[in-house]
Amino acid sequence: MFCGSSRGRQPVYLHAVGELAGILASDGIRLVFGGNSTGTMGALADGVLEAGGQVVGVIPKYDFDQGWAHEGLTELHVVDSMHERKARMAELSDGFIALPGGLGTLEEFAEAITWLQLGLHHKPTGLLNTAGYYEALLRFFDHAVAERFLREEDRALILAETEVRPLLDLMRAWTPRQDQGWVSADGPAA
């Protein structure tokens, strides 16, 4: 789960986090997240734990040393760098969801979807588009297809829903493409 270290301006974001936390716990889905106690990250972990679910945090040593680690998690992995954090989260996860967040959330999502496009993993990757938060980003992806910087098949890898349950249902139903691996919008690389 890629989440913000901030809670956002509108209460709807925390409402969606609470709904997601309850569904993850009730469905027996273990949460893997960035390990921080702040923002939507902390709220999501709190919600899953309060609902009786399992939560695994992966936090860089710098953040841990600053005292930002969430206490009381099922597991906490302290790693040396942000690069290791993302790799460990990918290794521990069966899929990826980005909640509304800032640059870090966007960067983590972009890397996960790029790895999927390249065939480096075969896990569903989605955006929880709460209150239309990711509409501009989704339009950007459509524009990238129109401008032939992104293939339609690769655009289709990006699952997005405004509500939690429909996104999880899409992710459960998702299957990787047979030809997964990078090809330019102009065709196979020479």
N, C-alpha and C positions, 0 to 999 in steps of 0.2 A: 504494500500500500504506500503510495506516495502522497504525503499530506503536507500541509503548511505548518510552519512554526508560529503562525499567527492564527487567530480565530476568525478573522474576516470581519467585515462591517455589518453584514446582515445576519440576523438570528437563524435564517433558513439554512445556513451552512452547518451550524452546530446541530440543527434538527436532523439534517441528512446524516451527519456523523453518528448521532444517537440511533437512528433507524438502522444504519449499516452495522453498528456495533451489535445491536440486538439480533439481527439476522445472521451475522457471522457466528455468534455464540450459539444460537439455536440450531443452526445448520451444521455445527461442528467444524467450521472452517477456522483454522489457526491463522491468526493475524501475524504477518511479518511486516515490521515497519521500522522507521529510522531511530527508534529508541529514546527520543526526547520526551520530556514531560510537558512541553509547552504547546500552545496552539491546538490545531485540529489533530495533530499527532497525539498529544497527551490526552485530549478528550476522547479520541477513538480508543486508545489503549484502556483508559479508565472504563469506558462503556463496555468493552468486551470482557474485561476482568469482572466488572460488577455483574454481568450477565452469566458468569461462570465459564467463559471461554478461555482459550489459551492465547497468549501474546508473546511473541518473540521480537526482541529489539536488537538492532544492529547499530552501534554508535561508534563514531570515530573517537579515538583517545582524547583528542583536543576537546570535543564536546563533553566527554565524560569528566575530564579534569576541570572543566568549567562548572561542574555540578548540574548539568542539564539532563542527565540520565533519568529515565523514569524508573522509580523504585517499585518493587513488587511484581515484576514481570515473571512470566513462566520461565523465560530464558533471556539473558542479556549477553550479547557478543560484543566485546570491545575490540575494535580493529585499529590499525595504524593510520588509515587515510580514508578519505571520501571514496576513492577508487575501490579500495577493499570493501567498504561498506556496500556499495552498489553490487559488486560481484557476489558478496556473501548473501545479500538479500535475494539476488537472482537465483542463487543456488538453493536457497531455502524455500522459495516460493513456487507455487503451481500456476500462478497467473499474476497479472499486475493491474492495479487500478490507480489512477490519479484522481484525487479529490481536488477541489479548488485550492489553489496555492500560488506561490510566487515563482521566482526564477529557479530555485532548487527543485521544486516539484516538476516544473516544465522540463528542466534538464534531465531529471531522472526518467521521466516518461519518454522523452525523445530518445534517450539511449536504449530503453527497453524496446521501443517500437523499431528502432534501427536494427537492434540485434535480431528481432523477429524477421524483419525484412531480409536480413543477410542469412537467415537460417541458423543463427548461433543458438537460438532456443526455439521451442515450438509451444509456447505458452500464450494463452489469450491475454490481450492487452487492451484495456479500456479506459475511457474517461467518464467519470461521474459528473455529468453536465448540470449540476445543481443550479437552478434558477437561470439557466442559459449561460452560465459562467464561461463555458468553452466555445460558445457560438462563433466568435471571431476566429479562434484557432481552427475550428472545423471548416470555416469558409476559406481560411488560408490553405488548408490541405486540398480543398476542391480547386482553388486557384492554381496550386502547384500542379494538379492533374491537367487543368486546362492549358497551362503553359509548358507542359511536357517535361516537368522536373520530377514528377511522381507518377508512377503507373497506377491505373485504376485498381488493379489487383492489390497493390500495396496500400492504397488508400483504404481499401476494404478491410485491411488488417486492423484498422483503428475502430474498435467498438465504442459506441457512445450512447448513453441513455440519460435522461433527466432524473429517473427514479432508480433506487437501489435494486429492487427485486428484478425488474426487466434487464438491468445490466448484468446481474449475476446469472440470470437465465440465458442471456446471449453468450456469456462466457462459458457456461456449462455445455451449451450446444455447439460451440465453436470447434472446428477441426482444422488443422494446418493444411495448407495447400501442398500438393505433391511436388510442385516445381519451386518450392520456396528457396530463395537465395537471390542475391542481387542481380538485377538486370536493369539497364537504364530504360528510361521512358521511350527511348528510340529503338530499343531492342537489345539483344544480348551484347555483352561487351566483346570487342574484337580481340 
